Amino acid sequence: MAASSACVSILEKIVSKDKDFRYMATSDLLNELQKDSFRVDSELERKLTHAMLNQLEDASGDISGLAVKCLGLMVRKLSEPRAEELLRSLCDKVVKAPAKGKGDAQRDIACIGLKTVIAEMQPGGLAATASSIITSAMLDGAANKENADVIVDSLDILTELLGRFGALVGALEHERVKATCLAFLADSKAPLRKRAMHSLAALSAFMSDALLTGVVGTLLGQLRTKGLKADLVRSYVQAVGHVSRAVGYRFGKFLPEALPLVASHCDKAGEDDFELREYCLQALEGFVQRCASASRAHLDELTKTCLVYLKYDPNYADGDADDMEEDGGDGGDDDDEDEEEYSDDEDQSWKVRRAAAKCVSATIQAYPDAAAELYKRTADPLVARFREREENVLQDVFGAYVALCETVATSARGYAADDASSPLVLLKADVPATLKACAKALSAKSPKTRIGALGLLRALAAVLPENVAAEASLLMPGLLAALTDKSSGNSSLKIEALSFLQLLLSSSPPVVFQQHLPGLAPVVFANAHERYYKVAAEALRVCQEMVGVLSPKGAPVPGPLKPLVKPLFDTVMARMNAQDLDQEVKEAAILCMATVVSSLADEVPQEVPQVLRVLLERLHNEVTRLPAVRALAQICSSSCPAANVSAVLEPALAELTSFLRKANRVLRQAALQALAALATKYGAQLDAAAAAGCVEEASALVSDAELPLACLSLRLLVRLVEAQPALVPCIVESGLPRAIVLLGSPLLQGAALEALKAFFSALAASGAPVASADTLLPQLLAVGGAPGAGKQSQHAAAQCVAVLCVSSKVDKIVSTVNRLLLGVGKGADASQRLSLLCLGEIGRRSDLSGVSQVERAITGSLSSESEETKAAASLALGGIVCGNLARFMPVLMGLISGADGSPKQQYLLLQSLGEVIATIASVGQEKMDLAEGDRDQVLALLLSSCDGEEECRNVVAECLGRLALLHPATVLAALDEKASATSPHARAVVVSAIKYAVVERAHTVDARLGPVVPRFLGMMADPDRNVRKAAVVSLSAAAHHKPVLVASHLESLLPLLYQQTVVRPELVRVVDLGPFKHTIDDGLELRKAAFECMDILLDACRPQIEATTFMAHLEGGLQDHYDVKMPAHLLLAKLSASEPSTVLATLERIVGPLEKTLTTKVKSDAVKQELDRHEHMLRSCLRAISSIASLESSSSCVPFQAFLKKTVMVPPMREKYAQVQAERAEAEGGDAMDLS
């Protein structure tokens, strides 16, 4: 009602003769239309529509502009009949406006209005009708041969409409638009050809395959026509390029004909026809970007064509490149002068070179798996073009080389470091020549060229910092010139130079830059005083890296560099003292000063108190307190005697302690680290009361709700115990109860568990009565022995008991062991398990051979009725063996040999052996190792146990793999020999052992594994499915931990892996269960493992994977069992991001499997587990669909869009899909905080 009253008032004012009244009335209407509550009756709708159409013709441009905005909103508020009437009126104004005079202005504003309406219109009922009305009217306008302007406007509006609602335009209209556009492509007027080309491209995204084939056939047919005018050839080549970009992967089937045809026109173009060559190269770039898979077959031709035109400059004699390299200093400058003097406004050949550079860049980015070959072909030609005289072209040349560097860095993971065929090795060899060319570019007069060269150098330094640093003398003149550039508005040049310098200093050996520092430092100091905050902040970061050059790893400052220390300090101090600075500069100054003081305090000891006072002030400031906390922690960790914070110790401690109560998690984390550094260095000087307050605040953070903070808090408490034993009672009162609660948490693991062990060890070592082993031990045993205690809690409690006994000043090992022995074989199961675990952990850390009952008690528990007790006894036996290998190893070997007829007993004993081998591998052979005789006996025993029960075989495989880490040559030779065994069980064990022999860290076993890995993993061709599965799992482990071991062998391994993804009928059997039959697929686990392996390979060895073949096998997984579909959906989502063209090329085929997955119904009597599995499968499928839908060209796949509309965007699937999209947006939009 309120809207109607307001509109009536507006209508009265809108017809006023006063321009200001009309403007205000139109503005008021716009405000009303923006309200969600806007509603009017049909009569008022009619009047408003009529008024706005009249306002379009208002003499005032401001009023007609507001009317256009009103129309965009009105089309969403009006009833459909009125909206259709409005659209027809607008179309008439476009198509039937008078040819001259006011008619042009009216048509222009009507065009803007109609485009606004199209942009604002929402998909739905009106959109379909509106599309038909507008298309029909614009086609009529395009048929107006008397007024070319009407045709141009009609085609423009058609392009806008088809871009948004092409799928809603009927098939008949598609035919009419196609015929109209193709006809105009042959027109003599260039503007008409251009508009028709854009309309055709917009339509092509929604054409049927038959219509698209007809359009492309016509375009290519015209290009094959001999004697075609040059301007028409250009239009048809452009049209082919636009259509290919619009339809994406669908154009792939036309590439065998289109690509050579376009390339031939590029070669046959007239001498001065630069435009045609540019359009041809742009089309080729589009082919590579949108149809990468189909273009792969033409890679040689593409690269050759691009490189030919990369140096295409017919109007300029560049001279021989080799001669130029030999000229040396002055000759190079003369060449620069010649280039600057050369000018020809008519020369447009630079557009050809620019298009060629972009095409080279697109090719490099599209085929990372061909990085080595592409590098050999493109690196030298790109470096040669660093002498390019046209600035716009040079930027694209630099961009192409940066893309090459990034692709090389990515693909290098699949090669050994010394592999001569590695693209990284090739790049390394070319660094000197590349830097020489860059140094020349840095001397150019144009800031844009110099910025581009610095960006390239930064990309190169990110890949090969040491190689770039080795040639730093070449770059210094250009860097100094950039940093001292006096031109106004060249801050970007300085920022780029400083950013490159900071990267190079941080990643290069310090000695390399010591010779350059005297000339470089004053320039950097001057930049630190710049008014522009970004320059100053970057300069301060460079100053921070300079400290490492002045004093590498705390070494004394070399004599010639000592004069730089005081200016460095003064520069940073001036910025640190200033109050009116940007936050970025403040933070950079504080962190830089922390580095200066922690490394160079002995050079300027008199200045340290001043720095500490300022730091204390910054701690009080909310904006600067976080960097100040980090700075204080760094200074406290310094080994320089002059870096002493005793003067501000008390206020700093109080301030840092107060930060532990703040809500900011990052601040609390930094404060804990700073307090730990303070306690480590100045713990004895801390005020007892202040330290007690710190203990209380830190103890409050010991909780499994924030394990990273709990870990840091425990470390701080350990430092305080070590520094001030008098604080132990306070710590026991405040921290111990929370530590005991944390010990019982099922989440306790990793760093937090290590910190908790250190905490109990420190308490025991303090010797304080309140923290004695006698006091703490019952509490630890109570936690681990509680009836509801989980396995994790018991294991954690056992480790803490062990460190407590070992660390105690009074020898508590024997008495504790005797106490624990009383609980073995008696009492509750939880208590027995804890006693055994404690014995094992104590035995691992000390020799228990002197306690005679230990061996008998543990071996006796191996026969317990409780499976969990037997498992604990197995671990305990392994633990005591580690304490004295000479005494207990023969006992263990005898027990294993004696249990040959008892698989369950043998399994437990093999687990004990596994514990021993794993412990030796973790602590290092220099501390403990098997005697040679024991090693041979263990190896022989393990190899003879390869045919046991499945659970025993799994343990044997793990033991063999761990043993290979200790004695690679002996064990791998034995495994190689055993791989030929007739028993499939033995072969499966052998290949499974490789999984455990591959570790993430560098290891001596790597050199031995390299030659034998292909043989072991090649067992994916074994006739036994269990052996094949073991080989697949081992390939996954190798690719995850050491991709370099398998990358060079994937050419032979991938076909074997792909064979495992196929459903094998011979592995499917039907079991008759009487009233019903049950189908069992014995190959399911193998297929699941194969797809999981493909997932790992896609991440670790992407350059070695041929995407088309990979996708072909992924299609099968999308139609498989639930367990296979889950990893297949994840793979599809990943492949959509890394290889969109490959996914799009198969999109029509995978729509069916995706739709079948989403429409599958669970049985009416399904249990909760089945319902949950089904829900997980739906969500994984929707994630894959969301990834595909985010691809630009997916909108041109009609079956996929229909699938979205019919299946995905309907309740209740629509709500699930919206949730998945929200999760995706959140994951892509926010960076997770690292608190580890």
Secondary structure by P-SEA (a helix, b strand, c coil): caaaaaaaaaaaacccccaaaaaaaaaaaaaaaacccccccaaaaaaaaaaaaaaaacccaaaaaaaaaaaaaaaacccaaaaaaaaaaaaaaacccccccaaaaaaaaaaaaaaaaaaaccccaaaaaaaaaaaaaaaaaaaccccaaaaaaaaaaaaaaaacccccccaaaaaaaaaaaaaaaacccaaaaaaaaaaaaaaaacccaaaaaaaaaaaaaaaacccccaaaaaaaaaaaaaaaaaaccccccccccaaaaaaaaaaaccccaaaaaaaaaaaaaaaaaccccccccaaaaaaaaaaaacccccccccccaaaaaaccaaaaaaaaaaaaacccccccaaaaaaaaaaaaaaaaaacccaaaaaaaccaaaaaaacccccaaaaaaaaaaaaaaaaaaaaacccccccccccaaaaaaaaaaaaaaaaaaaaacccaaaaaaaaaaaaaaaaccaaaaaaaccccaaaaaaaaacccccaaaaaaaaaaaaaaaaaccccccccccccccaaaaaaaaacccaaaaaaaaaaaaaaaaaacccccccccccccaaaaaaaaaaaaaacccccaaaaaaaaaaaaaaaaccccccccaaaaaaaaaaaaaaccccaaaaaaaaaaaaaccccccccccaaaaaaaaaaaacccccaaaaaaaaaaaaaaaacccccccaaaaaaaaaaaaaacccccaaaaaaaaaaaaaaaaacccaaaaaaaccaaaaaaaaaccccccaaaaaaaaaaaaaaaccccccccccaaaaaaaaaacccccaaaaaaaaaaaaaaaaaccccaaaaaaaaaaaacccccaaaaaaaaaaaaaaaaacccccccaaaaaaaaacccccaaaaaaaaaaaaaaaaacccccaaaaaaaaaaacccaaaaaaaaaaaaaaaaaaaaaccccccccaaaaaaaaaaaaaaccccaaaaaaaaaaaaaaaaacaaaaaaaaaaacccccaaaaaaaaaaaaaacccccccccccccccccccccccccccaaaaaaaaaaaaaaaaccccccccccaaaaaaaaaaaccccccbbbbbcccbbbbbccaaaaaaaaaaaaaaaaacccccccaaaaaaaaaaaaaccaaaaaaaaaaaaaaaaccaaaaaaacccaaaaaaaaaaccccccccaaaaaaaaaaaaaaaaaaaaaaacccccccaaaaaaaacccccaaaaaaaaaaaaaaaaaacbbbbbcc
